[in-house]
Amino acid sequence: METIAGVEIPDSVLAREATELVREVASPLLFHHSRRVFVFGALRGRAAGLDFDPELLYVGAMFHDLGLTEKFRTTDQRFEIDGADEARRFLRSHGVDGDAADRVWTAIALHTTPEIPLHMAAEIALVTRGVELDVLGIGYDAITDDQRAQVVAAHPRPNFKAEILAAFTDGIRHRPQTTFGNVKADVLAHFVPGFVRGDFVDVIENSPWPA
């Protein structure tokens, strides 16, 4: 079994098929990012003494950005929901349903929503912990320099900041309306000329209610 920074990578049939699916449809950037999210999330969970299902965390981490890929992106909903929907379909096809599949769906759907996932089931919280560490640097010092180095040696991140921002832009620029009220509006504001951010106050003031 493969081990990275002391974290065992799940090696079940389900996990191996999840790995191959993501490797096939995602860029190397997103593949390596997703694997780092799993390891970082597992490390944060272990340090916090959380009881989590490594296989569910792995699927959540591996599928969390599938909605940015050409194969799985849609036009009418947030990219997070694209990945969450595909993860639930994948799990159900492997006989995993009910609460377990719902936890993975929620972990992916909420992974860009600050704070709320951290108060939910361990797998949900730890997908967010992994994403926050790899993308935003939140919790950077919560793991050791050696752990960080081992993860990056296994899954390198050359020019990651610029390339992940480009991947976000490419995956959502065709559906700007889905960024209303979430952090991805910041991406389009920086990188898509002419983008106009939705305004919550305007929505209220221009609703059909007379007052």
N, C-alpha and C positions, 0 to 999 in steps of 0.2 A: 504494500500500500504506500502511495506517495505521501510524504510528510513535508510540510513547509513551515518553518519557524515553530516546530513542535506540534503543528495542527495536522491531523490526518485528513486527507482529502477523501470524501466518501467514494467507495468503489463498487457500489451496487450496480445492478443492471440499469436501474432508473437513473442513477447519477452519471454513469458512463454515457447513456443515451442523451441526457441533458447536455453533457459536455460536447458531444459530437454535434448536436443540433446547433448550439451556439457557435461552435467553431466553424460550422458550415455557412451560417447566415450572417454572422457579425464580422466586422473588421478585426484585425489583430488588436487594435487599440481597445475596442470594446470587450473582446475576449479576455485580454490580460487584466483590464480594469475589473471585470466581473469576478475573475478568480481572486484578485486582491481583495475585493469587497468581502468575499466569503472568509478568507483567512483573517483579515482585520476584524470582521464581525465576530468570528469565533474567538479570537484573542481577547477582544473586549468582553465577550460573554464569560469566558473562563476567568478573567480577572475579577469580574463582578460576582462570580459564584452563581451564575444563572444556569438553570437546567433547560437546555434546548436540544431540539432534534437536529443533528448535523445534516441529515439528508434534506430536510425541509429548508433549512437555512441555505444549503447549497443551491437548491433549485431557485429559491428566492433571489439569491445573489446572481446566479448565472442568467436568469431571465429578466432581471430588473430593467435592462435597457433594450430589450428586444423591440420595443416600440419605436426605437430610432432606426431600426434596420429597414432596408427597402422591402423585404419580404413581409414584415409584420406591421409596418406603419399603416395607419388609417388616415382619414381626412377629417373625421367628425368628433374625435374625442382625444383626451390627453394621452400622450405617449405612454405614460405610466399605466394607464388602463389597458392599452394594447398589450403590453408585456404581462400584466396581471391576468388578462383573459387567456392568453396563450399558455401561461403556466398552469392555470386551472385545467384547461383542456388536456395538457400534457399529463398532469398528475392523474386525472380521471382515467385516461387511457392506460395508466399503469395501476389502476385499482385503488388509487388514493383519492378519497372524497371527503365530504363532511367538513368537520372542524379543521382538519389538517390542510386540506386544499384551500379553505377559506383563510387560514392564517397566511399562507403563501400569497394568495391574491391580495390580501390587505397589506402585507409587507411591501409588495411591489407598488401597489396603487398609492401608498402614502410615503414612499421613500424620499420624496422631495418636499414633504410637508413638515416644517420644523416642529419639534417638541412633542406633538401628539403621539407619534409611534413609540416614543421612549416610555410611554406609560401603558403600553399594551403588551401582548404576549411576547416572550423572549425572542422568537424568530422574527417577529415584526420589528421589534426594537433593534435587533442586531443587524438586519439588512441596512437600516438607517445609520447605525453606528459605523458600519463598514463604508458606506457611501460617503458619509460626512468626513471620515478620516482620509479617504483616498482623494476626494474631490476638493474638499474645503480645508483640510488640515485640522479639523476639529478632533481633539483627542490625540494629536500627533505625539505628545509626550506621555500618553497613557500606556504606550508600549515602548519597549526598549529600542535603543539604536540598533542592536544586533538583530532583534526580531524584524525591524523595518528593513534592514539590509538584506536579510534572507528572503523576505517576501519580494522585494524589488529585484533581487538576483534571479528568482524563479520567474517572475512576471514583470519585465522591465517597463519603465514609463518614460521613454525619451520624448521630450517636447510635449509632455502630457497636457499641461494646462492649455496650450493653444489648440491642440488637436481635439481635446474633449469639448471645448467650446465650439469648435467647428462642427463636431458631430451633433451637438445639441442643436445648433443653428440649422444644419441640413435636415435634421429629423423633425423639426417643428415649423419651419418657415412657411410651409404650405398650409398650415392650420393655425394662424395667429390667434384666432378667437379662443383657442383652447388654453391660452396662457393667462386668461383673465384671472386675477386674484392669486397667481402662483409665481414662484421664483423664476420660471422660464421666460416671463415677460422681460426680465432684465437682459436675457441673452439677445432677444430680438431687438430690444432698444439699442444695444451696442452694435449689432452686426447686420441688421436689415434696414437699409435706408427707407424712410417713409413710414416705418412702423408707428402706429398710434396706440398707445397703451389704453386699455379699457379703464374706465374710472367708476368706482363704486358709487361715489356721490352722484355722478351724472345719471347712473342707472336709476337710483332712487328718485331723483328730482324729475326725471323724464318718464317715470312709470305711468301707466294709465290711471292710477288713482288720482282723484281730484285734489287731494291734500294729504 
